[in-house]
Amino acid sequence: WLCYWRASPAPILWDIDGVDLTGWRMMGDGALYQVSASVPHELPFSEGANRGVDLYWGYELIPIVNSQGKPTGRTKLTLICQTILNNWLPNFIANMKIGDVLA
């Protein structure tokens, strides 16, 4: 799938947007994997946004089961990503905000 994304980390900061090629796979044990990476494109920037580039972005979602192997209704989530922000946000602010984004 080709998807457009736009993030608004805080009211005083510029938005960032991009276009990614993304896909996902459900495994037999119920685990879900989603991966994406930015693709070159000619789409115009959104008004008020800087263009970001996802070198890679991936989720792993694994259902948590109890000792009897039955689903608990909870999920373990792992995110791994590397995004080029094109100098739209100072590193010290990005480091302060990353916990909020991942929470």
Steps between C-alpha positions, in 0.01 A plus 500: 500500500611854429405729788533869578577593860515825693608546863429796726727459804414829676306819424814717480692268264473443126311193383692237308362286219609227261396218270580138591465161340359278773393144556413258776482129571302301754680191626340172604558572870304828476806727481466792259793668326470835318793657313538807282758725336473831319496501121614768255202694369394824337212583734500859623563582864196554717450860598692569821693170502860394442571178311635211709653173381445166675810291438312219671199476728372178648259368760488159660175425685492174695191385692574431866375162624465364853670187635227283344566656157172695494493862375495767771370775272833683532771552239876549514597777257851561366579794271827549315551797273745747355355818351691790347327815628684743268598739781144593587548421870802547730635170636446592865127559435469180297660306787257654752195422282584144393360354822167677444482376141569139596276498811 
